[in-house]
């Protein structure tokens, strides 16, 4: 009996030691390192426009994944020539996935070879077309929501002459100018849109000067395809209606604000980062839409009438269900040449190579491209 008791005590003591050892082992095991993701912005992370919208997406990823990820950003990258050095630094710091949030960051010149130089890093670029084994592209059909914002602008103009501050003559910006013009003409037949180029994604001084030039030449509504709300500041100064772009920037000119085409980057970023973490990431080309919630309109300003809101809502529904498309023929260019025959629609390939302006646009396509 004593032997059994002694054996029992010995077993209990041994189990205690094993349990203590296991507990110590678990406590000492290193915590899984967070997955490191970086974003590169062409402007300030709080620019009130393009870069801020992307940063909102980054913050969404951080919020949803918590300590599973470590995120950072590099801002004010005004020239693509800076990108290779920035990427080299991020890779040295252990970043495993990098989002380039502007045209050409990962697909022009030596930048287009970064995917090859860093085969273990996942690259994603906004607004481009180059897809490689460890590089994807993403953007969305902002032309749809810009068309709708153009409808608000067309309804607001009295003279029928609108001004548009544009960045570079890339296909992206050209199709946005065209969409804005067609939208304005839907609510104000015969409306004309005068463009002034800044040849910069982010430049408050150039954007301000361009907006002032448009006002001086008779525009009574302002729109934009640049990254900051500087155009809105000019609109506020002159008491003119204003359509923004990228983000809800109504606070910069609340009385002049009409609406804006905006992007919801967060869900896409979250989906791609989660895929990278669990090993299911694959290269591809994503083009979001109103239907999947990637593109939408910012809230309307106080001067947008109930009638105009109803017209826009009906057209938005038609775009979503596929019964309307702004780039369906017949469409003519500035010279009157038929560019899209009746019964035809522009394709993604057409949109990504567009270098012609629709009838009603005053100005020509800038030949300056991002550096």
Backbone torsions as a table, in degrees:
resi	resn	phi	psi	omega
1	UNK	NA	-43.1	179.1
2	UNK	-63.5	-39.4	-179.0
3	UNK	-62.6	-42.7	178.8
4	UNK	-62.5	-41.8	-179.6
5	UNK	-64.8	-41.9	179.3
6	UNK	-64.5	-40.4	178.8
7	UNK	-63.3	-43.7	-180.0
8	UNK	-61.0	-44.8	178.9
9	UNK	-62.2	-40.9	179.8
10	UNK	-63.1	-41.9	179.5
11	UNK	-64.2	-44.0	179.2
12	UNK	-60.7	-42.9	-180.0
13	UNK	-63.9	-40.7	179.6
14	UNK	-64.3	-43.9	177.9
15	UNK	-60.8	-37.4	178.4
16	UNK	-63.3	-41.3	179.2
17	UNK	-65.6	-43.5	178.9
18	UNK	-61.2	-45.2	-179.7
19	UNK	-61.7	-41.3	178.7
20	UNK	-63.4	-40.6	178.6
21	UNK	-63.5	-42.9	178.5
22	UNK	-63.3	-44.4	-179.6
23	UNK	-61.5	-41.3	179.2
24	UNK	-64.8	-39.5	-179.2
25	UNK	-63.9	-43.9	-179.9
26	UNK	-64.9	-43.8	-178.5
27	UNK	-64.2	-31.6	-176.1
28	UNK	-86.9	-13.9	-177.2
29	UNK	-66.0	134.7	-176.7
30	UNK	-67.6	142.4	177.4
31	UNK	-72.4	143.4	-179.8
32	UNK	-58.1	131.2	-179.2
33	UNK	-67.9	141.8	178.9
34	UNK	-67.7	149.0	175.8
35	UNK	-75.9	128.6	-171.9
36	UNK	-99.7	121.6	-176.9
37	UNK	-126.9	138.0	-179.3
38	UNK	-126.3	152.1	175.1
39	UNK	-122.4	143.0	176.7
40	UNK	-118.2	120.8	-175.9
41	UNK	-108.0	142.5	176.9
42	UNK	-74.3	-18.5	-178.3
43	UNK	-134.5	-168.3	177.8
44	UNK	-65.7	145.9	-178.6
45	UNK	-65.4	-17.0	-179.5
46	UNK	-118.4	38.8	-175.1
47	UNK	-73.4	-5.5	-177.9
48	UNK	78.0	9.0	-177.2
49	UNK	-145.0	-123.8	-171.9
50	UNK	-57.6	-57.0	-176.1
51	UNK	-64.9	-36.4	179.2
52	UNK	-65.4	-36.3	178.1
53	UNK	-64.2	-40.8	177.5
54	UNK	-66.5	-39.0	-179.2
55	UNK	-67.3	-32.1	174.0
56	UNK	-61.8	-36.9	176.0
57	UNK	-65.4	-41.2	177.1
58	UNK	-61.2	-46.0	-179.6
59	UNK	-63.4	-33.0	177.0
60	UNK	-64.0	-43.5	177.5
61	UNK	-60.9	-46.6	-179.7
62	UNK	-60.5	-42.1	-179.7
63	UNK	-65.5	-43.3	-175.5
64	UNK	-74.8	-31.4	-175.9
65	UNK	-104.7	-10.4	174.9
66	UNK	54.8	-130.8	-175.7
67	UNK	-78.0	4.7	174.2
68	UNK	-73.8	-20.2	-178.2
69	UNK	-129.5	156.8	169.6
70	UNK	-127.5	118.2	-176.9
71	UNK	-112.6	154.7	174.0
72	UNK	-149.9	171.6	176.1
73	UNK	-145.2	154.0	172.1
74	UNK	-118.0	126.8	-174.2
75	UNK	-116.4	171.2	178.3
76	UNK	57.8	39.1	177.6
77	UNK	-89.9	79.8	-172.2
78	UNK	-72.6	-23.2	-179.2
79	UNK	-123.4	135.6	177.4
80	UNK	-63.8	-18.6	179.0
81	UNK	-64.1	-20.4	179.3
82	UNK	-78.9	-19.4	-168.6
83	UNK	-63.4	-47.4	-178.6
84	UNK	-55.0	-40.9	179.3
85	UNK	-67.4	-39.4	178.8
86	UNK	-64.3	-44.4	179.1
87	UNK	-61.9	-43.0	179.2
88	UNK	-57.4	-42.6	178.7
89	UNK	-65.8	-41.1	179.5
90	UNK	-65.1	-40.6	179.2
91	UNK	-65.1	-41.8	176.9
92	UNK	-60.0	-32.5	179.7
93	UNK	-84.4	4.3	174.1
94	UNK	89.3	15.8	179.0
95	UNK	-76.0	130.4	-171.6
96	UNK	-101.2	-12.6	-178.3
97	UNK	-147.3	133.3	-176.2
98	UNK	-133.4	127.7	175.3
99	UNK	-101.4	121.0	174.4
100	UNK	-96.5	114.2	-167.2
101	UNK	-96.8	32.2	177.5
102	UNK	-156.8	154.7	-177.1
103	UNK	-57.6	128.8	173.8
104	UNK	88.8	-5.2	-178.3
105	UNK	-59.8	-36.6	-178.7
106	UNK	-121.3	17.3	-175.1
107	UNK	-145.9	13.4	176.6
108	UNK	-122.1	132.6	177.0
109	UNK	57.8	-137.8	-179.2
110	UNK	-63.8	-24.2	178.1
111	UNK	-61.7	-30.2	179.8
112	UNK	-72.4	-3.7	178.7
113	UNK	-107.3	1.0	-176.7
114	UNK	-62.4	-38.1	179.1
115	UNK	-58.5	-35.5	-179.0
116	UNK	-76.4	-37.2	-178.8
117	UNK	-68.5	-32.7	-178.4
118	UNK	-123.5	75.7	-173.9
119	UNK	-66.5	-17.6	-179.4
120	UNK	-94.9	3.5	178.0
121	UNK	-105.9	140.2	176.8
122	UNK	-94.7	124.4	179.9
123	UNK	-109.2	139.1	173.1
124	UNK	-134.8	132.5	-177.3
125	UNK	-122.8	134.4	176.9
126	UNK	-84.6	132.1	168.9
127	UNK	81.9	1.9	179.9
128	UNK	-97.9	-166.9	-177.8
129	UNK	-130.6	-14.2	-174.7
130	UNK	-74.4	118.7	177.7
131	UNK	-116.9	128.8	179.3
132	UNK	-130.7	-179.2	-174.3
133	UNK	-63.3	-26.1	176.5
134	UNK	-126.9	30.3	178.8
135	UNK	-141.8	132.3	178.2
136	UNK	-121.1	167.2	176.4
137	UNK	-125.8	148.2	179.3
138	UNK	-150.6	144.4	174.3
139	UNK	-170.0	-162.0	-179.0
140	UNK	-157.7	167.4	-176.4
141	UNK	-79.2	63.8	178.3
142	UNK	-64.8	-21.1	177.2
143	UNK	-56.8	-31.1	179.2
144	UNK	-66.7	-49.3	-177.8
145	UNK	-76.8	-27.3	174.0
146	UNK	-67.5	-37.5	174.2
147	UNK	-57.3	-45.0	-179.3
148	UNK	-65.0	-39.1	177.4
149	UNK	-67.2	-31.7	175.2
150	UNK	-63.8	-34.1	176.4
151	UNK	-61.5	-40.8	177.7
152	UNK	-64.7	-38.9	179.7
153	UNK	-68.1	-41.6	179.2
154	UNK	-62.8	-38.1	179.0
155	UNK	-69.1	-23.1	-176.1
156	UNK	-89.2	-20.7	-175.8
157	UNK	-77.4	141.0	175.3
158	UNK	-100.9	-37.7	-179.1
159	UNK	-81.0	-21.6	-175.4
160	UNK	81.9	15.0	177.4
161	UNK	-123.9	117.1	-178.3
162	UNK	-113.4	151.3	177.3
163	UNK	-109.2	144.5	-177.9
164	UNK	-136.7	120.3	178.3
165	UNK	-90.9	119.9	-174.6
166	UNK	-121.5	153.0	-176.3
167	UNK	-85.8	-90.5	-179.1
168	UNK	-112.4	162.2	178.8
169	UNK	-84.3	42.5	176.8
170	UNK	-77.5	157.9	177.9
171	UNK	-54.1	-35.5	178.4
172	UNK	-57.2	-51.6	-176.9
173	UNK	-70.2	-38.0	-179.9
174	UNK	-62.0	-45.7	179.9
175	UNK	-66.7	-30.3	177.8
176	UNK	-69.9	-40.0	175.4
177	UNK	-60.0	-45.2	-179.1
178	UNK	-63.5	-43.1	179.8
179	UNK	-63.2	-44.1	178.6
180	UNK	-59.3	-44.1	-179.2
181	UNK	-63.9	-46.0	-179.7
182	UNK	-63.8	-36.7	177.2
183	UNK	-65.9	-42.6	178.7
184	UNK	-62.9	-38.7	-179.6
185	UNK	-71.2	-20.8	178.0
186	UNK	-69.4	-31.0	179.8
187	UNK	-106.7	-13.7	176.4
188	UNK	-140.6	83.8	-178.1
189	UNK	-52.0	134.3	179.6
190	UNK	85.9	1.1	-179.6
191	UNK	-60.5	146.3	178.3
192	UNK	-119.1	146.8	-179.8
193	UNK	-122.4	117.3	178.4
194	UNK	-94.4	132.7	-178.1
195	UNK	-111.6	145.6	170.9
196	UNK	-129.8	129.3	-177.5
197	UNK	-92.5	138.6	173.9
198	UNK	-97.4	-20.9	-175.0
199	UNK	53.5	41.6	176.5
200	UNK	-161.1	139.2	175.9
201	UNK	-70.7	-41.1	-175.8
202	UNK	-131.2	111.3	175.1
203	UNK	-163.8	88.5	179.1
204	UNK	-51.2	-41.2	178.8
205	UNK	-63.1	-43.5	179.6
206	UNK	-68.4	-38.2	179.3
207	UNK	-65.7	-40.4	178.0
208	UNK	-63.8	-45.9	-179.8
209	UNK	-63.3	-40.1	179.5
210	UNK	-64.8	-43.5	179.7
211	UNK	-64.6	-41.3	178.1
212	UNK	-63.3	-39.3	178.4
213	UNK	-63.2	-39.2	179.2
214	UNK	-66.4	-40.5	177.6
215	UNK	-63.5	-41.9	-177.4
216	UNK	-67.4	-22.0	179.0
217	UNK	-98.4	11.9	169.9
218	UNK	106.3	1.0	178.6
219	UNK	-67.8	134.2	179.0
220	UNK	-113.2	6.1	171.1
221	UNK	-143.0	140.8	-179.8
222	UNK	-117.3	141.2	173.5
223	UNK	-131.3	174.5	-176.0
224	UNK	-156.9	155.1	168.1
225	UNK	-137.6	53.1	176.2
226	UNK	-129.9	172.3	-164.8
227	UNK	-91.3	-9.7	-178.5
228	UNK	-121.2	166.4	-179.5
229	UNK	-83.9	19.1	-177.2
230	UNK	-57.5	-35.5	177.8
231	UNK	-61.1	-38.4	179.0
232	UNK	-66.3	-33.4	177.5
233	UNK	-64.5	-39.9	176.8
234	UNK	-66.9	-41.1	178.4
235	UNK	-59.9	-41.3	178.7
236	UNK	-63.3	-42.4	179.9
237	UNK	-58.1	-40.2	-175.9
238	UNK	-98.7	-0.5	179.5
239	UNK	68.0	37.1	-177.6
240	UNK	-109.2	146.2	175.4
241	UNK	-61.0	148.9	-174.2
242	UNK	-142.1	134.6	173.1
243	UNK	-109.8	123.8	-179.9
244	UNK	-88.5	-164.6	179.9
245	UNK	-160.4	144.9	174.5
246	UNK	86.8	-52.5	-174.5
247	UNK	-139.1	162.8	172.4
248	UNK	-74.9	100.2	-177.1
249	UNK	-108.3	25.7	-174.1
250	UNK	-58.0	-27.3	-177.4
251	UNK	-63.7	-20.5	-178.0
252	UNK	-77.8	-23.5	177.4
253	UNK	-157.9	69.7	-171.3
254	UNK	-58.4	-36.4	-178.9
255	UNK	-76.9	-29.8	-178.1
256	UNK	-86.8	-18.2	-174.8
257	UNK	-61.6	131.5	173.7
258	UNK	-103.9	-62.0	176.6
259	UNK	-177.5	-170.0	176.5
260	UNK	-163.0	152.0	169.2
261	UNK	-79.2	125.5	-178.0
262	UNK	-128.5	162.0	-178.3
263	UNK	-115.8	145.9	175.4
264	UNK	-111.8	82.0	-173.8
265	UNK	-73.1	-27.7	-171.4
266	UNK	-51.2	-54.6	-178.3
267	UNK	-58.2	-38.1	178.0
268	UNK	-65.2	-48.4	-179.7
269	UNK	-59.0	-43.7	-179.7
270	UNK	-61.8	-45.8	-179.2
271	UNK	-59.9	-42.5	-177.0
272	UNK	-73.4	-39.2	178.7
273	UNK	-66.8	-41.9	178.3
274	UNK	-61.4	-39.0	178.4
275	UNK	-65.4	-38.9	178.5
276	UNK	-64.8	-40.5	-178.8
277	UNK	-66.6	-42.9	-176.1
278	UNK	-91.3	4.9	173.9
279	UNK	82.4	15.5	-179.4
280	UNK	-106.4	5.9	-179.7
281	UNK	-61.9	135.3	175.8
282	UNK	-135.6	147.2	178.4
283	UNK	-68.9	152.3	179.2
284	UNK	-178.4	-173.5	-179.6
285	UNK	-128.0	117.9	-179.6
286	UNK	-111.4	133.1	177.7
287	UNK	-132.1	94.3	-175.3
288	UNK	-69.8	170.5	-174.2
289	UNK	-148.8	176.9	172.6
290	UNK	-60.5	-39.8	-175.0
291	UNK	-61.5	-40.7	-179.1
292	UNK	-94.4	8.0	174.4
293	UNK	81.7	7.6	-178.8
294	UNK	-75.4	-40.3	177.0
295	UNK	-113.1	147.0	179.3
296	UNK	-161.7	176.8	176.1
297	UNK	-99.5	141.1	172.2
298	UNK	-70.8	161.8	177.3
299	UNK	-54.8	147.2	179.8
300	UNK	-74.5	152.0	173.9
301	UNK	-81.7	170.9	-174.3
302	UNK	-65.5	-22.6	-176.2
303	UNK	-87.6	-5.9	179.1
304	UNK	-78.7	117.0	-173.8
305	UNK	-71.2	161.6	177.8
306	UNK	-61.1	-36.6	179.3
307	UNK	-63.7	-45.7	180.0
308	UNK	-65.3	-41.0	178.3
309	UNK	-60.6	-40.1	180.0
310	UNK	-66.8	-41.4	177.5
311	UNK	-61.3	-43.6	-179.5
312	UNK	-66.5	-42.1	179.7
313	UNK	-61.2	-42.0	179.4
314	UNK	-65.3	-41.6	-179.9
315	UNK	-69.4	-36.4	177.5
316	UNK	-62.4	-41.9	178.5
317	UNK	-63.7	-38.7	179.3
318	UNK	-66.7	-37.6	176.8
319	UNK	-65.2	-43.3	-177.4
320	UNK	-64.3	-39.8	-178.8
321	UNK	-90.5	2.8	173.1
322	UNK	85.0	7.9	-179.7
323	UNK	-87.9	-7.6	175.7
324	UNK	-138.8	141.1	175.1
325	UNK	-144.6	125.3	-174.1
326	UNK	-64.2	-25.6	-179.1
327	UNK	-103.6	41.2	172.3
328	UNK	-99.9	142.4	-177.1
329	UNK	-72.2	162.8	5.0
330	UNK	-83.7	135.8	175.8
331	UNK	-130.2	136.3	-179.1
332	UNK	-117.3	152.8	175.7
333	UNK	-85.9	-174.3	-175.9
334	UNK	-58.4	-33.0	-177.4
335	UNK	-83.7	-5.6	-178.4
336	UNK	95.2	1.5	179.9
337	UNK	-72.0	134.9	179.2
338	UNK	-72.1	118.0	-178.0
339	UNK	-103.4	-32.4	178.5
340	UNK	-130.8	107.8	-178.5
341	UNK	-64.9	159.3	176.5
342	UNK	-58.9	136.1	-179.9
343	UNK	89.1	-6.2	179.4
344	UNK	-107.6	155.2	176.3
345	UNK	-129.8	147.1	174.1
346	UNK	-69.8	144.2	178.4
347	UNK	-98.7	173.7	175.8
348	UNK	-57.7	-41.3	179.1
349	UNK	-60.7	-41.2	177.8
350	UNK	-63.5	-42.9	-178.6
351	UNK	-64.0	-37.0	-177.2
352	UNK	-82.5	4.5	175.5
353	UNK	-130.5	9.2	-174.1
354	UNK	-64.2	124.5	178.0
355	UNK	-136.9	25.1	177.0
356	UNK	-126.6	153.4	-176.6
357	UNK	-111.5	141.4	-177.1
358	UNK	-72.4	162.0	177.6
359	UNK	-60.0	130.2	-178.5
360	UNK	111.4	-14.5	176.6
361	UNK	-85.8	131.9	177.4
362	UNK	-104.0	115.3	-176.5
363	UNK	131.7	177.6	179.6
364	UNK	-128.9	167.4	-178.1
365	UNK	-74.4	128.0	177.2
366	UNK	-65.4	138.1	179.0
367	UNK	-90.2	-5.2	179.1
368	UNK	-76.9	129.4	178.5
369	UNK	-111.6	160.7	177.8
370	UNK	-55.2	142.3	-174.9
371	UNK	-64.7	NA	NA
